[in-house]
Amino acid sequence: MIYKVYYQETKTRNPKREDTKSLYMEAENDIIVRQLVEENTPYNIEYIQALDENHLAYEQEHAEFSLTEF
């Protein structure tokens, strides 16, 4: 399954919606996604969203879509 991870680049500042970024990962579940992001980045994870087929197709067409691997 493909997941979209919303995050802030640092844990030291208060989160601001304007600074929210996203990345895409493929994994079996959201727990694995959270573990990989926390182990490999200093990011503050806001939300992890599982993408269904329609949402994934939209993201691939309208966003800078690329899968992140650690």
N, CA, C and O atoms as a GROMACS GRO file, in nm:
protein
  280
    1MET      N    1   0.084  -0.117   0.000
    1MET     CA    2   0.000   0.000   0.000
    1MET      C    3   0.089   0.124   0.000
    1MET      O    4   0.198   0.124   0.056
    2ILE      N    5   0.040   0.229  -0.064
    2ILE     CA    6   0.112   0.356  -0.069
    2ILE      C    7   0.055   0.449   0.038
    2ILE      O    8  -0.067   0.460   0.054
    3TYR      N    9   0.144   0.515   0.111
    3TYR     CA   10   0.105   0.608   0.216
    3TYR      C   11   0.161   0.747   0.186
    3TYR      O   12   0.270   0.761   0.132
    4LYS      N   13   0.083   0.848   0.223
    4LYS     CA   14   0.128   0.986   0.214
    4LYS      C   15   0.155   1.033   0.356
    4LYS      O   16   0.067   1.026   0.442
    5VAL      N   17   0.277   1.082   0.380
    5VAL     CA   18   0.318   1.125   0.513
    5VAL      C   19   0.327   1.278   0.512
    5VAL      O   20   0.405   1.336   0.437
    6TYR      N   21   0.247   1.340   0.596
    6TYR     CA   22   0.254   1.486   0.615
    6TYR      C   23   0.348   1.512   0.730
    6TYR      O   24   0.337   1.450   0.836
    7TYR      N   25   0.443   1.605   0.711
    7TYR     CA   26   0.544   1.627   0.814
    7TYR      C   27   0.594   1.771   0.816
    7TYR      O   28   0.576   1.846   0.720
    8GLN      N   29   0.656   1.807   0.928
    8GLN     CA   30   0.732   1.930   0.942
    8GLN      C   31   0.879   1.889   0.943
    8GLN      O   32   0.912   1.781   0.991
    9GLU      N   33   0.965   1.973   0.890
    9GLU     CA   34   1.106   1.934   0.877
    9GLU      C   35   1.182   1.930   1.009
    9GLU      O   36   1.291   1.874   1.015
   10THR      N   37   1.128   1.989   1.113
   10THR     CA   38   1.198   1.990   1.241
   10THR      C   39   1.099   1.967   1.355
   10THR      O   40   0.981   2.002   1.346
   11LYS      N   41   1.151   1.910   1.462
   11LYS     CA   42   1.068   1.889   1.581
   11LYS      C   43   1.085   2.001   1.682
   11LYS      O   44   1.016   2.004   1.784
   12THR      N   45   1.177   2.093   1.655
   12THR     CA   46   1.208   2.197   1.754
   12THR      C   47   1.116   2.318   1.747
   12THR      O   48   1.103   2.390   1.846
   13ARG      N   49   1.053   2.343   1.631
   13ARG     CA   50   0.964   2.458   1.617
   13ARG      C   51   0.819   2.411   1.621
   13ARG      O   52   0.789   2.295   1.593
   14ASN      N   53   0.732   2.503   1.657
   14ASN     CA   54   0.589   2.472   1.654
   14ASN      C   55   0.545   2.449   1.510
   14ASN      O   56   0.586   2.522   1.420
   15PRO      N   57   0.461   2.348   1.487
   15PRO     CA   58   0.416   2.322   1.351
   15PRO      C   59   0.329   2.435   1.296
   15PRO      O   60   0.247   2.492   1.368
   16LYS      N   61   0.349   2.467   1.169
   16LYS     CA   62   0.266   2.564   1.099
   16LYS      C   63   0.215   2.497   0.973
   16LYS      O   64   0.292   2.434   0.900
   17ARG      N   65   0.089   2.509   0.948
   17ARG     CA   66   0.029   2.444   0.832
   17ARG      C   67   0.098   2.485   0.702
   17ARG      O   68   0.110   2.404   0.610
   18GLU      N   69   0.142   2.608   0.694
   18GLU     CA   70   0.207   2.657   0.573
   18GLU      C   71   0.340   2.586   0.545
   18GLU      O   72   0.385   2.582   0.431
   19ASP      N   73   0.400   2.529   0.648
   19ASP     CA   74   0.530   2.462   0.633
   19ASP      C   75   0.517   2.310   0.618
   19ASP      O   76   0.618   2.241   0.610
   20THR      N   77   0.396   2.260   0.615
   20THR     CA   78   0.375   2.116   0.603
   20THR      C   79   0.420   2.067   0.466
   20THR      O   80   0.386   2.126   0.363
   21LYS      N   81   0.496   1.959   0.466
   21LYS     CA   82   0.544   1.895   0.343
   21LYS      C   83   0.493   1.752   0.342
   21LYS      O   84   0.438   1.705   0.442
   22SER      N   85   0.511   1.685   0.232
   22SER     CA   86   0.465   1.546   0.225
   22SER      C   87   0.564   1.461   0.147
   22SER      O   88   0.640   1.510   0.063
   23LEU      N   89   0.560   1.334   0.177
   23LEU     CA   90   0.636   1.235   0.103
   23LEU      C   91   0.550   1.110   0.089
   23LEU      O   92   0.451   1.094   0.160
   24TYR      N   93   0.588   1.024  -0.002
   24TYR     CA   94   0.511   0.904  -0.030
   24TYR      C   95   0.599   0.782  -0.006
   24TYR      O   96   0.716   0.780  -0.044
   25MET      N   97   0.540   0.680   0.058
   25MET     CA   98   0.614   0.558   0.087
   25MET      C   99   0.525   0.437   0.062
   25MET      O  100   0.403   0.442   0.076
   26GLU      N  101   0.590   0.329   0.024
   26GLU     CA  102   0.520   0.202   0.008
   26GLU      C  103   0.560   0.111   0.123
   26GLU      O  104   0.678   0.092   0.150
   27ALA      N  105   0.459   0.056   0.192
   27ALA     CA  106   0.485  -0.033   0.305
   27ALA      C  107   0.361  -0.117   0.332
   27ALA      O  108   0.255  -0.092   0.275
   28GLU      N  109   0.376  -0.216   0.419
   28GLU     CA  110   0.265  -0.303   0.453
   28GLU      C  111   0.160  -0.233   0.539
   28GLU      O  112   0.040  -0.259   0.526
   29ASN      N  113   0.206  -0.143   0.628
   29ASN     CA  114   0.112  -0.071   0.714
   29ASN      C  115   0.172   0.061   0.761
   29ASN      O  116   0.290   0.087   0.740
   30ASP      N  117   0.088   0.142   0.824
   30ASP     CA  118   0.132   0.275   0.866
   30ASP      C  119   0.231   0.271   0.982
   30ASP      O  120   0.307   0.366   1.001
   31ILE      N  121   0.232   0.164   1.058
   31ILE     CA  122   0.327   0.152   1.168
   31ILE      C  123   0.470   0.143   1.114
   31ILE      O  124   0.561   0.205   1.168
   32ILE      N  125   0.488   0.065   1.009
   32ILE     CA  126   0.619   0.053   0.947
   32ILE      C  127   0.663   0.185   0.887
   32ILE      O  128   0.779   0.223   0.898
   33VAL      N  129   0.570   0.256   0.824
   33VAL     CA  130   0.601   0.388   0.767
   33VAL      C  131   0.650   0.482   0.876
   33VAL      O  132   0.753   0.548   0.859
   34ARG      N  133   0.577   0.489   0.987
   34ARG     CA  134   0.616   0.577   1.097
   34ARG      C  135   0.755   0.540   1.150
   34ARG      O  136   0.837   0.629   1.174
   35GLN      N  137   0.782   0.412   1.169
   35GLN     CA  138   0.912   0.368   1.219
   35GLN      C  139   1.024   0.409   1.125
   35GLN      O  140   1.128   0.458   1.169
   36LEU      N  141   1.005   0.388   0.994
   36LEU     CA  142   1.109   0.421   0.897
   36LEU      C  143   1.137   0.572   0.893
   36LEU      O  144   1.252   0.613   0.889
   37VAL      N  145   1.032   0.652   0.894
   37VAL     CA  146   1.052   0.797   0.890
   37VAL      C  147   1.120   0.844   1.018
   37VAL      O  148   1.212   0.926   1.012
   38GLU      N  149   1.076   0.795   1.133
   38GLU     CA  150   1.136   0.839   1.259
   38GLU      C  151   1.281   0.795   1.273
   38GLU      O  152   1.362   0.868   1.330
   39GLU      N  153   1.316   0.678   1.221
   39GLU     CA  154   1.454   0.628   1.232
   39GLU      C  155   1.550   0.699   1.135
   39GLU      O  156   1.669   0.709   1.163
   40ASN      N  157   1.498   0.748   1.023
   40ASN     CA  158   1.585   0.798   0.917
   40ASN      C  159   1.579   0.949   0.894
   40ASN      O  160   1.653   1.001   0.810
   41THR      N  161   1.494   1.020   0.966
   41THR     CA  162   1.483   1.165   0.946
   41THR      C  163   1.461   1.235   1.080
   41THR      O  164   1.427   1.171   1.179
   42PRO      N  165   1.480   1.367   1.082
   42PRO     CA  166   1.446   1.446   1.202
   42PRO      C  167   1.304   1.502   1.194
   42PRO      O  168   1.270   1.592   1.270
   43TYR      N  169   1.222   1.451   1.104
   43TYR     CA  170   1.090   1.508   1.077
   43TYR      C  171   0.993   1.487   1.192
   43TYR      O  172   1.000   1.389   1.266
   44ASN      N  173   0.901   1.583   1.205
   44ASN     CA  174   0.789   1.575   1.297
   44ASN      C  175   0.668   1.531   1.215
   44ASN      O  176   0.614   1.609   1.137
   45ILE      N  177   0.625   1.408   1.232
   45ILE     CA  178   0.515   1.352   1.153
   45ILE      C  179   0.383   1.408   1.205
   45ILE      O  180   0.353   1.399   1.324
   46GLU      N  181   0.305   1.465   1.115
   46GLU     CA  182   0.174   1.516   1.150
   46GLU      C  183   0.065   1.411   1.128
   46GLU      O  184  -0.022   1.390   1.212
   47TYR      N  185   0.072   1.344   1.013
   47TYR     CA  186  -0.036   1.253   0.976
   47TYR      C  187   0.015   1.156   0.870
   47TYR      O  188   0.094   1.194   0.784
   48ILE      N  189  -0.032   1.032   0.877
   48ILE     CA  190   0.000   0.932   0.776
   48ILE      C  191  -0.133   0.886   0.716
   48ILE      O  192  -0.221   0.837   0.786
   49GLN      N  193  -0.145   0.902   0.584
   49GLN     CA  194  -0.270   0.873   0.516
   49GLN      C  195  -0.248   0.760   0.414
   49GLN      O  196  -0.160   0.769   0.329
   50ALA      N  197  -0.330   0.655   0.425
   50ALA     CA  198  -0.329   0.549   0.325
   50ALA      C  199  -0.402   0.598   0.201
   50ALA      O  200  -0.512   0.654   0.212
   51LEU      N  201  -0.343   0.578   0.084
   51LEU     CA  202  -0.403   0.626  -0.039
   51LEU      C  203  -0.477   0.513  -0.110
   51LEU      O  204  -0.418   0.409  -0.140
   52ASP      N  205  -0.606   0.534  -0.137
   52ASP     CA  206  -0.681   0.436  -0.216
   52ASP      C  207  -0.648   0.458  -0.364
   52ASP      O  208  -0.572   0.550  -0.397
   53GLU      N  209  -0.702   0.376  -0.451
   53GLU     CA  210  -0.666   0.381  -0.594
   53GLU      C  211  -0.695   0.517  -0.656
   53GLU      O  212  -0.611   0.569  -0.730
   54ASN      N  213  -0.811   0.575  -0.629
   54ASN     CA  214  -0.848   0.703  -0.688
   54ASN      C  215  -0.759   0.817  -0.637
   54ASN      O  216  -0.714   0.902  -0.714
   55HIS      N  217  -0.734   0.817  -0.508
   55HIS     CA  218  -0.649   0.922  -0.450
   55HIS      C  219  -0.506   0.909  -0.502
   55HIS      O  220  -0.441   1.010  -0.532
   56LEU      N  221  -0.457   0.787  -0.513
   56LEU     CA  222  -0.322   0.764  -0.564
   56LEU      C  223  -0.311   0.813  -0.709
   56LEU      O  224  -0.212   0.876  -0.746
   57ALA      N  225  -0.411   0.784  -0.790
   57ALA     CA  226  -0.410   0.830  -0.929
   57ALA      C  227  -0.407   0.982  -0.936
   57ALA      O  228  -0.336   1.039  -1.018
   58TYR      N  229  -0.484   1.046  -0.851
   58TYR     CA  230  -0.486   1.193  -0.847
   58TYR      C  231  -0.348   1.247  -0.807
   58TYR      O  232  -0.297   1.339  -0.871
   59GLU      N  233  -0.288   1.191  -0.703
   59GLU     CA  234  -0.158   1.237  -0.656
   59GLU      C  235  -0.052   1.219  -0.764
   59GLU      O  236   0.035   1.304  -0.781
   60GLN      N  237  -0.058   1.109  -0.837
   60GLN     CA  238   0.041   1.084  -0.942
   60GLN      C  239   0.028   1.185  -1.055
   60GLN      O  240   0.128   1.219  -1.118
   61GLU      N  241  -0.091   1.233  -1.082
   61GLU     CA  242  -0.113   1.329  -1.190
   61GLU      C  243  -0.088   1.473  -1.148
   61GLU      O  244  -0.044   1.553  -1.230
   62HIS      N  245  -0.117   1.509  -1.022
   62HIS     CA  246  -0.118   1.649  -0.982
   62HIS      C  247  -0.012   1.690  -0.880
   62HIS      O  248  -0.002   1.808  -0.847
   63ALA      N  249   0.065   1.599  -0.831
   63ALA     CA  250   0.166   1.634  -0.731
   63ALA      C  251   0.303   1.588  -0.779
   63ALA      O  252   0.315   1.514  -0.876
   64GLU      N  253   0.404   1.634  -0.710
   64GLU     CA  254   0.539   1.585  -0.739
   64GLU      C  255   0.552   1.448  -0.673
   64GLU      O  256   0.608   1.435  -0.564
   65PHE      N  257   0.502   1.348  -0.741
   65PHE     CA  258   0.493   1.213  -0.685
   65PHE      C  259   0.621   1.135  -0.711
   65PHE      O  260   0.662   1.117  -0.826
   66SER      N  261   0.682   1.089  -0.604
   66SER     CA  262   0.792   0.992  -0.613
   66SER      C  263   0.797   0.919  -0.479
   66SER      O  264   0.781   0.979  -0.373
   67LEU      N  265   0.820   0.790  -0.486
   67LEU     CA  266   0.826   0.710  -0.364
   67LEU      C  267   0.960   0.731  -0.295
   67LEU      O  268   1.065   0.732  -0.359
   68THR      N  269   0.954   0.749  -0.164
   68THR     CA  270   1.074   0.764  -0.081
   68THR      C  271   1.114   0.629  -0.028
   68THR      O  272   1.030   0.553   0.019
   69GLU      N  273   1.243   0.599  -0.036
   69GLU     CA  274   1.295   0.473   0.018
   69GLU      C  275   1.408   0.503   0.115
   69GLU      O  276   1.488   0.594   0.094
   70PHE      N  277   1.413   0.426   0.222
   70PHE     CA  278   1.520   0.440   0.321
   70PHE      C  279   1.601   0.313   0.323
   70PHE      O  280   1.697   0.302   0.400
   0.00000   0.00000   0.00000
